[in-house]
């Protein structure tokens, strides 16, 4: 099978891929300009803007810059991974799925006024990836509390189909 399931969770140990799979590619699309969670923040930087800057840096091939920006707001309790480990895992995704060329926001979900999840699909040469950014607003500032990346595109279709049936 040309595409082996590659689940990359940036904050949890990842699966090692074979050398044959090392040629896959990774890419990303554009955040909506407005969202309730963004406008409810008293800070100039809301979740959507953070995600947009992250993918813009990746698109320009600036992995260090992408994570330097996230490091300013990241707060993941109980997870001792270093920014270097996050970058290494993202580099693995880029090595396997290709350079970032854009991204699309496929879901923006607020739970109350303090929790927000933005799901994006990266645009790849070989196969897309699903990125989930989880934010928490505390003291008027948005903090990234979780970030997950996987190739769960089939699951994404199922989630959208279920939400349309409700």
N, C-alpha and C positions, 0 to 999 in steps of 0.2 A: 504494500500500500504506500503510495507516494507521500501521503500526509499522515504522519503518526500523531496521535493525540498529544498535544503539548500544552500542559496546564502550567502556566506561569503565574504564580501568586507572588507578587513582589515582596510581600512581607512574611511569607511562609516559605520554607525550603522548597526548591523546585526540582522537577524531574530532570535528570541528565539525559540529553539527547544524543543519538548516535552521530558519528561523523558524516554519514550519508544525509542526515537531516539538516546539517549545518548550512545548507545553501538556501533554505526557505527565507522568505522576505516579510517585512513589517512596515505598515504605513498608517496615517491618521487624518479626519475632516473638521468642520467649523462649529463652534459653540453658538447658541442663540445669543442675540445681543441683550436680551433682557430676561429676567426670571425673578419671581417673587423673592426667593431666598437672597438673591443678590441685592435687590433694592431695600430689603429689610435690614441689611447690615449697615452699621454706622461707619464702617471702614471703607476706604476707596477700593479695596480688593475683595470681591466676592468669589464664590465658588466657580462660576462660569468663566470669569476673567482669569482665574488661576489655571483652570484646565486649558483654556485657550493659549495662555503663555507657555504652558508646559509643552503642548503639542507643536506650537510655533518653534520653540527651541529644538525639539526633536527633528522637526522638518528641516531645519537649518543644519542638522548634524551636530548640535551643541548639547550633548548629553549632560556634561557637567553643569552647564547653565540651567538646563531644565530642572535638575535636582537641587541646585543651589537655591532656586526660586521656591521650590516646594519645601526645602529645609526650613525656611522662614516661618512656615505655618504648620509643619507636621507635628503631631502629638499622638503617638500611638502607644497607649499604655500596655505594659506587659510584653512588648516586642523589642528585644534588644538589638535588632538588626541595625547595622550602621548604614549611613547614606551610600557608602561604597558598595555594600551588598545590594542595595536597591539598584544602583547604577549598573552593577555587573549583571543582574538579572534582566534589566532592560536591554543591555547590550546583547545578551544571549537571544532575546526576542528579535532584536534588529538583525542579528546575524542569521537567524533562522527564517525570518519572514521578509527581510529586505529593508531598505531605507524608508523612512517616514516621508510620505508625500501629502498627507492630509488626514482629516478625521471627520466623523459625523456624530453629532449628539443624537442618540436614539431615544433617550429617556431622561427626564428631569423630574425627580420625585421628592417632594417635601413631606416630612412627617412632623406635623406641628410647625412651630416657628424656629426650632433650634436644630433640626436634623434635615440633611439634604443629601440625596444621592444623584450623581450624574453618570449615566451610562453612555459610553462612546464606542463606536466601531472604527477601528483603524482601517485605512484603505491600503491594501497590500498588493504586491505583484502576484503572489501565489494564493494567499488566503487571508481573510480578515481576522482581527483579534477583537475581543470584547474587553474594554477597560471600564472598571467601576471605581469611582471616586466617592468616598463617604466623608461628609463634612459635619461638624458640630459648631454651632454658634454659642460662644460663652463670653460674657463681658463685652458684647458688641463686636467680637472678632471671630471670623470663621477659621476653624482649624481642620486640617486634614486628619481624620482619625483612622482611615483605612484606605488602601488602594490595592485593587486586585486586577489581574490580567489573565485571560485565558482564551482558548479558542472555542468557547461555548456558543457558537453562532446558532446551532440547531436549537439549543435551549432558549436562546433569545427569541426565535420564531415562536416557540411554544408559549413563552411568557406573553408575547404580544397577542397571540391568538386567544389565550385565556382572558386577558384584560378586555378584549373586544367583545367577548361573550357576556361579560358581566353588565 
